[in-house]
Every structure is written in structure tokens, then in C-alpha cells.
Amino acid sequence: MNSDIYTPDISLDPHSGTPLYQQIEIPIADAIQSGEVTPGTLIEDEISMSRRLGVSRPTTRQALQRLVDNGLIIRKRGAGTRVASSPIRRSVELTSLASYLQETGHTVHTRVLSYAIAPATEHQAAILRVPVGTPVAAIERLRHSDDTPLAILRNLIPARIAPDYIELERGSLYSLMRRSTTLVRADQIIGARNASATEAELLDEVRGATLLTVQRTTFNESGEIIEFGDHLYRASMYSFRTELTAL
């Protein structure tokens, strides 16, 4: 990560028809998108930038907030403002996040936050459509892309096909599951919600930051549910891409 502070070279024209906040925002956005300023670079703070450019703090704050909204920078109290990692746009397919990241040139690191095998509760049994008391594995992982936290992955899997703790830190869930079952199709619901304090801390976000939610139920060739995933992604870094065709 670059420890240098990026001080944008900006000349403001108060007589221009372009609002001052956009005159600040656009050069910074151009520098980030062109690769002149790399991910992780610390950006000059709001107070210093306001004084140097001779504008009000609300004007500078608005410019920086627009950059945040566009996923170009990340602002975190106590840690400053930094250039965000390149956003990940993933096609909607029945593939694992780890495999996709590796195939697209990202480094992947996974930390298992919790792993427990226990008899299924009524709620868990209803989700997996198995008898109450059937052994199931409840797993929670934190996935990093290029050393940046990207997603919290929560999975419920029948214990008979669940990979063990150590395997999950080293490999992709779906690749490991394919050793004992076949993944044929999945139902998926995509939504959004605000991060809790714990989730925000794990994902290096501010509390209340917008997270992308994905609930996925995966079936094998016999129509049995072999996995339920309840996943959270940083909306500033991650999105899904779909292709639509006319009927």
C-alpha cells in the first residue's frame, strides 16, 4: 500500500458554470481511473484540501462524498481517505467467489470466523428441507481480495458433505463440495441493507454502510438442497453483471 499522500493538483475557476465541488471531484476521479493514483493511496484530508483550495469544507466534503458514492474512494474515521480497490463485477453464475477472484487475477485470502456441526434446529431444517436433528454445518467466513476485506460468507450445509475447517481456509467451498456431490442449479435473491457495527468492523467499513446481500439455495441433480448461503458484500467494491436478451 502506498504511504504517500496524494495532494490533487486542482485549479478552481469560481466563474465557471461547473460547480466548485465538481471541479474538485472530476480531477481526482480522472487521476484514480487513469491509474495515476493507485488503490490504497492516502488522499489529502478534507480540512487541508479546503484551506489549500480556498473553498468551504461543505464544498470539499460534497466532492469527496461523490467519489465515495461512485466507489472510487473510501473514507473511514481515524483512518483517513484512501483510494478504493478496483471494483469487482461478477457475472451471475453458479461459481464460487474464490474461484472467480483467482481466475480474474486477484489474490484471495479466507478466514474462517466460525465453524460448528450440530443437529439442525427447526429453522435450519426448514431451510435445508431435512428432518430436525439432521447434522448440519454452520459456517461463517471472511473473504479478502488483494488483502482487502470483501465479503462475509455464511453457509449452512448438510454435515455429510461439508468440507472441514482447515480445507475452507485453503480452498473454494464449491470446489471442495464437488468431491462428494454435484451442483446443478441455484435460486438466488440479491438485495441490500446497512451494515451492523460488527459487520462494518469486519469489512473495514463505516457503521451503516450499504452492503449487497445475496441469499442462495443450491440443489444437486436429485433436487436436494446441498447448501444455503447468506452472504454480504461491500457495495462499494462488488456488483453483479447480467446479460439480457429480447424475447
C-alpha positions in Angstrom: 0.0 0.0 0.0 1.3 3.4 -0.9 2.0 5.5 2.2 2.4 8.8 0.3 -0.4 11.3 0.5 -2.0 12.3 -2.8 -2.5 16.1 -3.0 -4.6 16.8 -6.1 -3.3 19.5 -8.4 -6.5 21.5 -8.9 -7.1 25.0 -10.3 -10.6 26.3 -9.4 -12.5 28.8 -11.5 -15.3 30.4 -9.5 -16.7 32.0 -12.7 -17.1 28.7 -14.4 -20.5 27.2 -15.0 -19.2 24.0 -13.4 -19.9 23.8 -9.6 -16.8 24.0 -7.4 -17.4 20.6 -5.9 -17.3 19.1 -9.4 -14.2 21.0 -10.2 -12.6 19.2 -7.2 -14.3 15.8 -7.9 -13.5 15.4 -11.6 -9.7 15.8 -11.5 -9.4 13.3 -8.6 -11.7 10.8 -10.3 -9.7 11.1 -13.5 -6.4 10.5 -11.6 -7.9 7.4 -10.0 -9.5 6.0 -13.1 -6.3 6.5 -15.2 -4.2 4.7 -12.7 -2.1 7.7 -11.8 -3.2 7.3 -8.2 -3.2 3.6 -7.1 -5.5 1.7 -4.8 -4.7 2.3 -1.1 -3.1 5.7 -1.6 -4.0 8.1 1.2 -5.7 11.3 -0.1 -5.3 14.8 1.4 -7.8 15.3 4.2 -10.9 17.5 3.9 -9.7 20.3 6.1 -6.3 20.7 4.4 -7.8 20.5 0.9 -10.4 23.1 1.8 -7.8 25.5 3.1 -5.4 25.0 0.2 -8.1 25.5 -2.4 -9.8 28.3 -0.6 -13.2 26.8 -0.5 -15.6 25.8 2.3 -15.5 22.5 3.9 -19.0 21.6 2.8 -17.9 22.1 -0.8 -14.9 19.7 -0.4 -17.0 17.3 1.6 -19.5 17.1 -1.2 -16.8 16.4 -3.8 -15.3 13.6 -1.7 -18.7 12.1 -0.9 -19.5 11.9 -4.6 -16.2 10.0 -5.1 -17.3 7.7 -2.2 -20.7 7.1 -3.8 -19.0 6.2 -7.1 -16.8 3.6 -5.4 -13.6 5.5 -6.1 -12.5 6.3 -2.5 -13.2 5.0 1.0 -13.5 7.3 4.0 -13.1 5.9 7.5 -12.9 7.9 10.7 -9.5 7.7 12.2 -8.0 6.1 9.1 -8.4 8.9 6.6 -9.5 8.8 3.0 -7.9 6.3 0.6 -8.3 5.2 -3.0 -10.6 2.2 -3.2 -9.6 -1.1 -4.7 -10.8 -1.7 -8.2 -14.5 -2.8 -8.1 -15.3 -6.4 -8.9 -18.1 -7.0 -11.4 -19.1 -10.7 -11.4 -21.4 -12.5 -13.8 -24.4 -14.3 -12.2 -23.2 -17.9 -12.5 -23.1 -20.9 -10.2 -19.4 -20.4 -9.3 -17.6 -19.7 -6.1 -16.3 -16.3 -5.2 -12.8 -17.6 -4.5 -12.5 -19.3 -7.9 -13.8 -16.2 -9.7 -11.4 -13.9 -7.9 -8.4 -16.2 -8.7 -9.4 -16.5 -12.4 -9.6 -12.7 -12.7 -6.1 -12.2 -11.3 -6.9 -11.3 -7.7 -5.2 -12.8 -4.7 -7.6 -14.5 -2.3 -7.4 -15.0 1.5 -10.1 -16.6 3.6 -10.5 -16.5 7.4 -13.0 -18.9 9.0 -14.8 -16.9 11.7 -16.9 -19.8 13.0 -17.5 -23.5 12.2 -19.9 -25.7 14.0 -21.6 -29.1 13.3 -24.7 -29.7 15.3 -28.2 -31.2 15.0 -30.4 -29.0 12.8 -32.8 -26.7 14.5 -36.4 -26.3 13.2 -35.3 -23.2 11.3 -32.2 -24.8 9.8 -34.1 -28.0 8.9 -36.8 -25.9 7.1 -34.1 -24.1 5.1 -32.3 -27.3 4.0 -35.6 -29.4 3.9 -34.2 -32.1 6.1 -35.5 -33.7 9.3 -35.0 -31.8 12.5 -31.9 -33.1 14.2 -30.0 -33.9 11.0 -26.3 -33.0 11.4 -25.6 -29.7 9.6 -22.5 -27.5 9.4 -23.0 -23.7 10.1 -20.0 -21.8 8.7 -19.1 -18.1 8.7 -16.0 -16.9 6.7 -14.4 -13.5 5.9 -13.1 -13.3 2.3 -10.3 -10.9 1.3 -9.5 -9.9 -2.3 -6.0 -8.4 -2.7 -5.6 -8.1 1.1 -8.9 -6.0 1.3 -11.9 -7.5 3.1 -14.7 -8.0 0.5 -17.4 -10.3 1.9 -18.8 -12.1 4.9 -20.0 -15.6 3.8 -22.4 -17.5 5.9 -23.3 -21.1 4.8 -25.5 -23.9 6.0 -24.6 -27.3 4.6 -25.5 -30.9 5.4 -22.6 -32.2 7.6 -22.2 -35.3 5.4 -20.8 -33.2 2.5 -19.3 -30.2 4.4 -15.6 -29.5 4.0 -13.6 -29.3 7.2 -12.3 -26.1 8.9 -8.8 -26.3 7.5 -9.9 -27.0 3.9 -12.1 -23.9 3.9 -9.2 -21.6 4.7 -7.3 -23.0 1.7 -9.9 -23.8 -0.9 -13.1 -22.8 -2.5 -16.3 -24.1 -1.0 -17.9 -25.3 -4.2 -14.7 -27.0 -5.4 -14.5 -28.8 -2.1 -18.2 -29.8 -2.2 -17.9 -31.2 -5.7 -15.8 -34.0 -4.4 -18.9 -35.5 -2.8 -21.9 -34.0 -4.7 -23.0 -32.3 -7.9 -24.1 -28.7 -8.0 -26.8 -28.4 -10.7 -28.7 -25.2 -10.1 -29.4 -22.5 -7.5 -32.1 -20.0 -6.6 -30.7 -16.6 -5.7 -32.1 -13.4 -4.2 -30.0 -10.2 -4.4 -30.8 -7.2 -2.2 -29.2 -4.6 0.0 -29.1 -3.4 3.7 -27.0 -1.4 6.1 -24.0 -2.9 7.9 -24.2 -3.6 11.6 -21.3 -2.4 13.8 -19.7 -5.9 13.8 -20.1 -6.3 10.1 -18.7 -2.9 9.4 -15.7 -3.6 11.5 -15.0 -6.9 9.7 -15.4 -5.3 6.3 -13.4 -2.2 7.2 -16.5 0.0 6.5 -18.3 2.7 8.5 -21.3 1.5 10.5 -24.4 1.7 8.4 -22.5 1.4 5.1 -24.5 -0.2 2.3 -23.9 -3.9 1.8 -25.0 -6.1 -1.1 -26.9 -9.1 0.2 -27.1 -12.5 -1.6 -29.2 -15.4 -0.5 -28.5 -18.6 -2.5 -30.1 -22.0 -2.3 -28.2 -24.7 -4.2 -29.5 -28.0 -5.5 -28.0 -31.3 -6.7 -29.2 -33.5 -9.6 -31.8 -35.1 -7.3 -33.3 -31.8 -6.3 -31.9 -31.9 -2.8 -30.7 -28.7 -1.2 -27.0 -29.1 -0.6 -26.1 -25.5 0.5 -27.8 -22.3 1.7 -25.6 -19.2 1.6 -26.4 -15.9 3.2 -23.7 -13.5 2.0 -22.8 -9.9 2.5 -20.6 -7.9 0.0 -19.2 -4.4 0.2 -21.4 -2.5 -2.3 -18.6 0.0 -3.0 -16.4 -2.8 -4.3 -18.7 -5.5 -5.7 -21.5 -5.8 -8.1 -23.2 -8.4 -10.3 -23.4 -8.3 -14.1 -26.1 -9.9 -16.2 -26.8 -10.2 -19.9 -30.4 -9.5 -21.1 -31.8 -10.5 -24.4 -35.0 -9.5 -26.1 -37.7 -12.2 -26.5 
